[in-house]
Amino acid sequence: MHNIALDAVDTVPRPLLAISTDYRPGTLLDTHTHRRAQVLYGMSGLMEVETDDGAWVIPPFSGVWIPAGKRHRVRMQGVSTRSLYIEPAAALREGEHCEALVVSPLLHQLLLASIALPALYDEQGRDGALAQLLLHEVRLAETMPLFAPIPQDATLAALCKAFLKAPQLQDAPEDWAEQLHKSLRSFNRFFRQQTGMSFGAWRQQACLLAALPRLSGGQSVTQVALDLGYDSPSAFSTMFRKRLGKAPSAFRQRHGAKKI
């Protein structure tokens, strides 16, 4: 199914629906929900996903798990997607939060093949076997560290959202503590309680999220590193490699060229 609206097939009595969709660069899918859970897989470009819990940037050939009923918005940067819409009763993954997924070579090939699945596929035939294998592989998919959680506290959440829009590695926890009228020790404890991460780890993660679309858009590694407040491109590259397993230059060459 290609460029088919989910509403047109949502009630079909099958545990899995597979839909491929092409989006113009910059397309914004404003805040919405699905009755089914969704696996959103980008074949090209970047997907910027936001929920009440936090923000993700999903690079090409990676996916995001969106639980059933989860409010989310997605900005598509030159993306061609494969989406799996899965009945909540399947309960593939635990938890109520979105997850960035590592798409294995097998899952990638299955997602490519899924474009041929009709909505009312034969559950006892080859199509049914393909659907069941897709469900198994989604259940087993590992997660990627591409998430910056948003706290529940309204004042801290506002600071985090403002930072995500203009991340800067040199932002000091002392400044945030002062704005919240807390001691540094109290702030650090409060931040970890609210996000599950230290301030330093969250700040680094937010900078990584900001770096991906800039690199994909063609900015140089040096420019991105300095704009984000790193002392040197090598310091930025070391962080990037530790988090994603590849150098930012390799990411830029692979994904930036496709976007151009």
N, C-alpha and C positions, 0 to 999 in steps of 0.2 A: 504494500500500500504506500503510495507516494503522494505527498502533499494532501493527505486526507485529514479532515477535521476529526478530532477525537470524538466529539459529540455525535458524529454520524455513526459510530460503531461501538460506543462505550457499553451499550447494553447487550452486545453480542455475548452469548453464553460460552465464553472461552476464558481460561485463566490468564492468558497472555495475548496482547495485541501488539503488533510491530508496525510502526509507521516511520517512514523517512520523510524529512522536510528540509527544504532549502530556504535560507534566510538571507535577505539583503544585509550588507554591513551596517551595523548600528541599530538593527531591529531590536526594539524593547518589547518584551512580553511582560506587561505590567502585572502587579500582584494578583495572583489567582491560585486556585487549588484544583486538584484532581480527585475524583472519587477513588481511582486506582493509584497505587504506587507507580513511580516512574523511574526508569533508568534512562538518562539522557546522555547520549554518546556523540561527541563531536568528531566528524571525519576531517574537518578543516577549521581554521580560525580558533577563536577563544570564546568561551562562555563565561560571563560574569554573573554569578548566582548570589542572590541575597534573600535571607529569611529573617524572621525575628530573632533567630539564634546567632546569626553571624553572616560572614561573607566568604565566598569561594571564588577563585579564578581557575577555570578548568581548561588546561591546554589541549591541543589536538590529540586525538587517539587516547583520550582519557574520558572517564565518565563520571556522572554524579547520580547518587541514589537519592530520590526524593520520596519520603514516606507518604502514604495515602493521607489526604487532607491537610498536608503541610502547605501553609501559605508561602509563596515564593515568587520572585520576579527574576527574569533572566534577560541580560543584554547580549545579543548575538553579534560577534565581530567577524563577519564573513564565514558563517558556519553552515555546514551541511550536516544534518543530524540523523541518527538512527535512535528512535525512542521505543522502549518497551513499556507498555502499560499493563500492570500486573494487579490482579484482584487482591484486595487486602487479606482475604482468607489464606492466601499462599504464605503469608508471614515469612518472607525470605530472609529478612535481616532484622535483628533486634534493635531496639532503640527508637526514639522519636525524632532524631536529628538527621539532616542530610549528611551524606558522606561522599568525598571524592574517591573514586574507584580506580584501581589499576586494572586496565583491560588487557587480559592475557592474549597471546596470539590466537589461541583457540576461540576465546570469546569474541575477538575481533572478526574472525572468519564467520562465526555464527551470526553476528550482527549484520555482516554483509549479506549473508544468505537470507536473513529474515525479511528482506524487502519483498521476497516472493511469497510470503505467507499471506493468504487471504484472511479476512476477518473470521469467516466461518470455516476454518481449516478442519480437515479430517483428523480427529484426535487419535484415531487408531492407525493412521498411516504415517508416511515419512514426515509430513508437516507436524503431526503431533509429537513425533520423536524429537524433531528439531526444537519445538517449543519447550519440551521437557528438559532437553539438554541446556537450552538458554537459561531456564530457571535454576538449574543446578550450578551453572557457572557464575551466575549473578550472586547466588548464595555464598559461593566460595571466594569471590573477588576480594582482594586485599584493599586497604584504604591508603590514601596518600595524604601527606601533611600539607594540605592546601586550604586551611581553615583558620579564620580569626573569629573566635566567639564574641558575641555581644552580651554584656552583662544585663541583668534584670534591673539594677538600680538606674533610675532615669538619668541622674546627673552624670554618672560614670559612663553610661551608654552614650550620652551626647558627646562626651569627650572622645570616646572610642570611634564613633561614626565620623566625627570631624577629622580625626587622625587618619582614618582609612581613605578619606578624600585627598589628603595631602600628607602622606607619611614622611617622617623625618627621623632617622636613626638617632640623631643627637637630642631628641626630646628627652628631658630628664624626668625621672619619677618624682623628684623634689617639686617640680613645677606642677605636676598633676596633684600631688599631695596638698600643696598650698591651695589649689583651686577647690579642693574638696574639704579644706579646713581640717586636715588630718596630719598627724606626724608621719614621717617617712615610714617608720615601722608599721604603724597602723594602716597606712595606705597599702603597703606591700601585702599585708595579710588580707585586707579587704579585697584587693584586686584578684588575688589568687582564689579567694572564696567565690567571687563573682564569675570568674572565667575559667577556673581550673588550670591557669597558667601563671607563671611569673610575669611581671610587667616586661622584663627584658625579652623573654621568649615571645610574648604576644607582639611586642613592638617589632621584633625581627620578622615574625610571620607576616605582619601587615606590610612590611617593606617588600617581602618576597611576593606577596599578592599583587602589589603595585608594579613590580618589576616585569612580570610576565607579559601583560599587554603592551608595555612600552618596548620590550625587546621584540615582540612579535610585530609591532608596528614599524620596526626598522631603526629604532634608536640604538646608538652604539653602547657597548658595555660600559665604557668609561663615562659616558653622559649619564646613563641610568644610575651608576654607582655614586657619582658625585651629587646628582640631584637628590638621591635618597639619604645623603649625609655620610656615606662611607668614606673613610680616610683615603682609600685607594681602590682602584679596580680589582686588585688582587685580593683585598679583604672581602669585597663583595663576591668575587668569584669563589672563594673558599667557602663562604656561607652557602652560596647557591649549590655548589657541588655536594656539600654535606646533606642538604635538604632534599635535593632532587636527583642526585646521582649523576649529574652531567654538568659540564661547564656552561655558563650563560652564553658564551660565544657559539657553542654547539646548538643550543636551543634557538638562538637568533637565526643562525644559518638555516636550520631546518624549518622553522615555523615562520620566520619573517619573510623568507623568500616566497612562500606559498601565498601569504597575504598580499604581497606586492604583485 
